[in-house]
């Protein structure tokens, strides 16, 4: 019999077919009923999405799960920072009070499912940058803004320093909120979302220096450049959206006259400027859903999502912007074998890959997240 110290090994699950794995996952779902929610991010594999109770982007999924009265277990088919956010929101003080102190346990089926962008800004790097900025600027005149695609430790840093979290859909509102308080903004970890958003607000590119955490001092900038800045960007990016190039746009426009280019704001500036439309994952989906039959699209975002839109909308022509395979490799690590392994261990009373943010980090992260809700 399994105990809390002897979880079932993962290896045998790898030999099972997706059909058998899906059947066994559904057995656990039926057993746990509304106590269990399986969350599937838009970038997940189709077979995982097919078994998800809720699908969406990272923040939307966390909020929906946290607002469930019955949920006690969350299997987050996404990446590490998403599971952290779900834990923070599901176990915020008022929710714990409603459940008489009973926690919701969040599981990440594969702990190797991380985010390359989030990994480009470690808490020690952010703290070091803040200290260095304090040598040439008054940090009381800087509001830190972190993209939700970041570790809980960064969200807590932002909370402690009077800052705010943003998503790709409300980044402008978050930056406007910051500018209402200070003259400068420090935006991390995605430079492209920060640059595209701030440029759309009329901030000159010359006033958006990039901080390189590996530069020997001042992030590779001069003190004068930092003093003249309005938005200080972090040298980070999404490995998926970084792959899209201006020549890809030119190729599709030449090959398919009349095609419309739709991209995520995590794309580099030179691609973003060539697009007909841009927006968050949710906006990309809504834009395609509302387009008339016969519309031709080339979409610059994660491959699984683009292929899913292509399958769901055969009345339109949909293409993937890059000529090479470009998927979220870390999120792709979540498969039915890992999900089944996690859920059957849960059913047997064992716990594999739980995600629990420490109380202090969760408290300050929640402060920054709640500020975001105020401006959304």
C-alpha positions as CSV (number, residue, x, y, z in Angstrom):
1,X,0.0,0.0,0.0
2,X,1.2,3.5,-0.9
3,X,2.1,5.9,1.9
4,X,3.1,9.5,2.0
5,X,6.7,8.6,1.7
6,X,6.5,6.0,-1.1
7,X,4.9,7.6,-4.2
8,X,4.3,5.4,-7.3
9,X,7.3,5.8,-9.7
10,X,6.8,7.7,-12.9
11,X,8.6,5.3,-15.3
12,X,5.7,2.8,-15.8
13,X,3.4,5.6,-16.9
14,X,5.7,6.4,-19.8
15,X,4.9,3.1,-21.5
16,X,1.1,3.6,-21.5
17,X,-0.9,4.9,-24.5
18,X,-2.6,8.3,-24.3
19,X,-5.9,6.4,-24.4
20,X,-5.2,4.4,-21.4
21,X,-3.7,7.3,-19.5
22,X,-6.9,9.4,-20.3
23,X,-9.1,6.6,-19.0
24,X,-7.1,6.4,-15.7
25,X,-7.1,10.2,-15.3
26,X,-10.9,10.2,-15.7
27,X,-11.2,7.6,-13.0
28,X,-9.5,10.0,-10.6
29,X,-11.5,12.9,-11.8
30,X,-14.7,11.0,-11.1
31,X,-13.5,9.9,-7.7
32,X,-12.5,13.4,-6.5
33,X,-15.3,15.3,-8.3
34,X,-15.4,19.0,-7.8
35,X,-12.5,18.9,-5.3
36,X,-10.1,18.5,-8.3
37,X,-9.5,21.0,-11.0
38,X,-7.2,20.3,-14.0
39,X,-6.1,23.6,-15.5
40,X,-4.7,23.7,-19.1
41,X,-2.8,26.7,-20.4
42,X,-3.5,27.6,-24.0
43,X,0.0,26.5,-25.1
44,X,-0.5,22.9,-23.8
45,X,-0.7,19.8,-26.0
46,X,-4.1,19.0,-27.4
47,X,-4.4,15.7,-25.4
48,X,-3.9,17.7,-22.2
49,X,-6.3,20.4,-23.2
50,X,-8.9,17.7,-23.9
51,X,-8.9,16.7,-20.2
52,X,-8.7,20.2,-18.7
53,X,-11.6,21.4,-16.6
54,X,-10.6,25.0,-17.4
55,X,-8.4,26.4,-20.2
56,X,-7.0,29.9,-20.5
57,X,-4.0,32.1,-19.9
58,X,-2.0,31.9,-16.7
59,X,-3.7,34.5,-14.6
60,X,-7.2,33.7,-15.8
61,X,-6.8,30.1,-14.9
62,X,-5.4,30.9,-11.4
63,X,-8.3,33.3,-10.7
64,X,-11.0,30.9,-11.9
65,X,-9.6,28.0,-9.8
66,X,-9.1,30.2,-6.8
67,X,-12.7,31.4,-6.9
68,X,-14.1,27.8,-6.9
69,X,-15.8,27.0,-3.6
70,X,-15.3,23.3,-3.9
71,X,-11.8,23.0,-5.3
72,X,-9.2,21.5,-2.9
73,X,-6.7,20.2,-5.4
74,X,-5.3,21.9,-8.6
75,X,-3.3,20.1,-11.2
76,X,-1.8,23.0,-13.2
77,X,-0.8,22.0,-16.6
78,X,1.4,25.0,-17.3
79,X,4.7,26.1,-15.9
80,X,6.2,26.8,-12.4
81,X,5.3,30.5,-12.0
82,X,1.7,29.7,-13.0
83,X,1.4,27.1,-10.3
84,X,2.9,29.6,-7.8
85,X,0.3,32.2,-8.7
86,X,-2.5,29.7,-8.3
87,X,-1.2,28.7,-4.9
88,X,-1.1,32.4,-3.8
89,X,-4.6,33.2,-5.0
90,X,-6.3,30.0,-3.9
91,X,-4.8,30.3,-0.4
92,X,-5.2,34.1,0.2
93,X,-6.4,34.9,3.7
94,X,-10.1,35.4,2.9
95,X,-10.3,32.1,1.0
96,X,-8.6,30.2,3.8
97,X,-11.1,31.8,6.3
98,X,-14.0,30.6,4.1
99,X,-12.6,27.1,4.2
100,X,-11.8,27.2,7.9
101,X,-8.1,27.2,7.3
102,X,-8.1,24.3,4.8
103,X,-5.5,24.9,2.0
104,X,-5.9,24.2,-1.6
105,X,-2.9,22.1,-2.8
106,X,-1.5,22.9,-6.2
107,X,0.5,20.3,-8.2
108,X,2.8,20.8,-11.2
109,X,2.9,17.5,-13.0
110,X,6.5,18.0,-14.1
111,X,8.8,20.2,-12.0
112,X,11.0,20.7,-15.0
113,X,8.2,22.7,-16.7
114,X,9.7,26.1,-16.2
115,X,9.8,29.4,-18.2
116,X,12.9,30.6,-19.9
117,X,11.7,34.2,-19.6
118,X,11.0,33.9,-15.9
119,X,14.5,32.4,-15.4
120,X,16.1,35.4,-17.0
121,X,15.4,37.5,-13.9
122,X,16.4,36.0,-10.6
123,X,15.5,37.7,-7.4
124,X,19.2,38.3,-6.5
125,X,19.7,39.9,-9.9
126,X,16.7,42.2,-9.4
127,X,17.9,43.2,-5.9
128,X,21.4,43.8,-7.1
129,X,20.0,46.0,-10.0
130,X,17.9,47.9,-7.5
131,X,20.9,48.6,-5.3
132,X,23.0,49.7,-8.2
133,X,20.2,52.0,-9.4
134,X,20.1,53.5,-5.9
135,X,23.7,54.7,-6.5
136,X,22.7,57.0,-9.4
137,X,19.0,57.5,-8.9
138,X,16.5,58.0,-6.1
139,X,14.7,54.6,-6.2
140,X,11.7,56.3,-4.4
141,X,11.0,57.7,-7.9
142,X,11.0,54.3,-9.6
143,X,8.0,52.0,-9.6
144,X,8.8,48.3,-10.4
145,X,6.4,46.5,-12.7
146,X,6.8,42.8,-13.2
147,X,5.1,40.7,-15.9
148,X,3.0,37.9,-14.4
149,X,5.5,35.6,-16.2
150,X,7.9,35.8,-13.2
151,X,8.7,33.9,-10.1
152,X,6.7,34.6,-6.9
153,X,9.9,36.1,-5.3
154,X,9.8,38.9,-8.0
155,X,6.2,39.6,-7.4
156,X,6.9,39.9,-3.7
157,X,9.8,42.3,-4.5
158,X,7.4,44.4,-6.5
159,X,4.8,44.3,-3.7
160,X,7.4,45.5,-1.1
161,X,8.6,48.3,-3.3
162,X,5.3,49.9,-4.1
163,X,5.0,48.2,-7.5
164,X,2.5,46.2,-9.5
165,X,2.1,43.0,-11.5
166,X,0.8,43.1,-15.1
167,X,-0.4,40.7,-17.8
168,X,0.0,41.2,-21.5
169,X,-3.6,42.5,-21.7
170,X,-3.3,45.1,-19.0
171,X,0.4,46.2,-19.2
172,X,-0.5,49.7,-20.4
173,X,-2.9,50.2,-17.4
174,X,-0.2,49.0,-15.0
175,X,2.4,51.3,-16.5
176,X,0.0,54.2,-16.4
177,X,-0.7,53.3,-12.7
178,X,3.1,53.4,-12.1
179,X,3.6,56.8,-13.8
180,X,0.9,58.3,-11.6
181,X,3.2,57.6,-8.7
182,X,6.7,58.0,-10.0
183,X,8.6,59.5,-13.0
184,X,10.3,56.2,-13.8
185,X,9.3,52.6,-14.3
186,X,11.5,49.5,-14.0
187,X,9.8,46.8,-16.1
188,X,10.9,43.1,-16.0
189,X,11.5,40.4,-17.1
190,X,10.2,40.8,-20.8
191,X,11.9,43.7,-22.5
192,X,9.6,43.3,-25.6
193,X,6.3,43.6,-23.8
194,X,7.7,46.6,-21.9
195,X,9.1,48.3,-25.0
196,X,6.0,47.7,-27.2
197,X,3.6,48.9,-24.5
198,X,5.6,52.0,-23.5
199,X,6.2,53.0,-27.2
200,X,2.5,52.8,-27.7
201,X,2.1,55.3,-24.9
202,X,4.4,57.7,-26.6
203,X,7.6,57.0,-24.6
204,X,10.6,57.4,-27.0
205,X,12.8,54.4,-27.4
206,X,15.8,56.5,-26.4
207,X,14.3,56.7,-23.0
208,X,14.0,53.0,-22.6
209,X,17.5,51.6,-21.8
210,X,18.0,47.9,-21.3
211,X,19.5,46.6,-18.1
212,X,21.8,43.6,-18.7
213,X,22.2,41.7,-15.4
214,X,25.5,40.2,-16.6
215,X,27.1,43.6,-17.4
216,X,29.8,44.6,-15.0
217,X,28.1,47.7,-13.7
218,X,24.8,49.7,-14.1
219,X,23.4,47.0,-16.4
220,X,25.7,48.1,-19.2
221,X,24.4,51.7,-19.1
222,X,25.8,55.1,-18.3
223,X,24.6,57.0,-15.3
224,X,23.4,59.7,-17.6
225,X,21.3,57.2,-19.7
226,X,19.6,55.9,-16.5
227,X,18.9,59.4,-15.3
228,X,17.3,60.4,-18.6
229,X,15.2,57.2,-18.8
230,X,11.5,56.8,-18.3
231,X,11.1,53.0,-18.6
232,X,14.0,50.8,-17.6
233,X,13.7,47.5,-19.4
234,X,15.2,44.2,-18.4
235,X,17.2,42.1,-20.8
236,X,14.8,39.2,-20.9
237,X,12.5,37.7,-23.6
238,X,10.2,34.8,-24.4
239,X,12.2,32.1,-26.3
240,X,9.1,31.4,-28.5
241,X,8.2,34.9,-29.5
242,X,11.9,35.9,-29.9
243,X,12.0,33.6,-32.9
244,X,9.8,35.7,-35.2
245,X,11.6,37.9,-37.6
246,X,10.6,40.8,-40.0
247,X,11.6,38.6,-43.0
248,X,8.9,36.1,-41.9
249,X,6.3,38.8,-42.2
250,X,7.6,39.9,-45.6
251,X,7.6,36.3,-46.8
252,X,3.9,35.7,-45.9
253,X,2.8,39.0,-47.3
254,X,4.5,38.2,-50.6
255,X,3.1,34.7,-50.8
256,X,-0.4,35.5,-49.6
257,X,-1.6,38.9,-50.7
258,X,-4.2,40.3,-48.3
259,X,-3.1,38.2,-45.4
260,X,-3.3,39.8,-41.9
261,X,-0.5,39.6,-39.4
262,X,-1.5,39.0,-35.8
263,X,1.2,38.9,-33.1
264,X,1.6,38.7,-29.4
265,X,3.2,41.8,-27.7
266,X,6.1,39.6,-26.5
267,X,7.4,39.7,-30.1
268,X,10.4,41.9,-30.9
269,X,9.7,45.6,-31.7
270,X,10.6,45.2,-35.4
271,X,8.0,42.4,-35.8
272,X,5.4,44.1,-33.7
273,X,5.5,47.3,-35.8
274,X,4.8,45.3,-39.0
275,X,1.7,43.6,-37.6
276,X,-1.9,44.5,-38.5
277,X,-3.1,43.5,-35.0
278,X,-1.6,42.5,-31.8
279,X,-2.7,41.4,-28.3
280,X,-2.6,38.9,-25.5
281,X,-3.3,35.2,-26.1
282,X,-7.0,35.8,-25.2
283,X,-7.2,38.7,-27.7
284,X,-5.6,36.6,-30.4
285,X,-8.2,33.9,-29.9
286,X,-11.1,36.4,-29.8
287,X,-9.8,38.2,-32.9
288,X,-9.8,35.0,-34.9
289,X,-13.2,33.9,-33.6
290,X,-14.8,37.1,-34.6
291,X,-13.2,37.3,-38.1
292,X,-15.4,36.6,-41.2
293,X,-15.0,33.4,-43.2
294,X,-12.2,33.6,-45.7
295,X,-10.0,35.8,-43.6
296,X,-6.3,35.0,-44.0
297,X,-4.1,35.1,-40.9
298,X,-0.5,34.6,-40.1
299,X,-0.1,34.4,-36.3
300,X,3.0,35.1,-34.3
301,X,2.6,33.1,-31.1
302,X,3.0,29.6,-29.7
303,X,2.7,26.8,-32.2
304,X,0.1,24.6,-30.3
305,X,-2.3,27.5,-30.0
306,X,-1.9,28.5,-33.7
307,X,-2.5,24.9,-34.8
308,X,-5.6,24.6,-32.5
309,X,-7.0,27.8,-34.0
310,X,-6.4,26.4,-37.4
311,X,-8.4,23.3,-36.6
312,X,-11.2,25.2,-34.9
313,X,-11.6,27.6,-37.8
314,X,-11.4,25.8,-41.1
315,X,-13.4,28.7,-42.6
316,X,-10.3,30.8,-42.4
317,X,-6.8,30.5,-43.7
318,X,-4.4,30.4,-40.7
319,X,-0.6,30.1,-40.8
320,X,2.2,30.0,-38.3
321,X,4.5,33.0,-38.6
322,X,7.9,31.2,-38.3
323,X,9.1,28.7,-40.9
324,X,10.6,26.6,-38.1
325,X,8.9,24.7,-35.3
326,X,8.5,27.2,-32.4
327,X,6.8,25.8,-29.3
328,X,7.0,26.4,-25.6
329,X,9.4,23.5,-24.9
330,X,9.2,23.7,-21.1
331,X,5.4,23.7,-21.1
332,X,5.5,20.8,-23.6
333,X,7.0,18.7,-20.9
334,X,3.6,18.3,-19.3
335,X,2.1,15.2,-20.9
336,X,-0.6,12.7,-19.9
337,X,1.9,10.4,-18.3
338,X,3.0,13.1,-15.8
339,X,-0.6,14.2,-15.2
340,X,-1.8,10.6,-14.6
341,X,1.2,9.9,-12.3
342,X,0.4,13.0,-10.3
343,X,-3.3,12.3,-10.0
344,X,-3.1,8.6,-9.1
345,X,-0.6,9.4,-6.4
346,X,-3.0,12.0,-5.1
347,X,-5.8,9.5,-5.1
348,X,-3.5,7.0,-3.2
349,X,-2.8,9.6,-0.5
350,X,0.7,10.6,-1.7
351,X,1.9,13.9,-2.9
352,X,4.2,14.5,-5.8
353,X,5.3,17.9,-7.0
354,X,3.2,20.2,-4.7
355,X,3.8,23.9,-5.1
356,X,3.6,26.0,-2.0
357,X,4.8,29.6,-1.7
358,X,6.1,30.6,1.7
359,X,3.9,32.9,3.7
360,X,6.0,36.0,3.5
361,X,6.5,35.8,-0.3
362,X,2.8,35.0,-0.8
363,X,1.7,38.0,1.3
364,X,3.8,40.5,-0.6
365,X,3.0,38.9,-4.0
366,X,-0.7,39.2,-3.2
367,X,-0.2,42.9,-2.6
368,X,1.2,43.4,-6.1
369,X,-1.4,41.2,-7.7
370,X,-4.3,43.0,-5.9
371,X,-2.9,46.3,-7.2
372,X,-3.1,44.8,-10.7
373,X,-6.8,43.9,-10.1
374,X,-7.5,47.5,-9.1
375,X,-6.4,48.8,-12.6
376,X,-7.8,46.0,-14.7
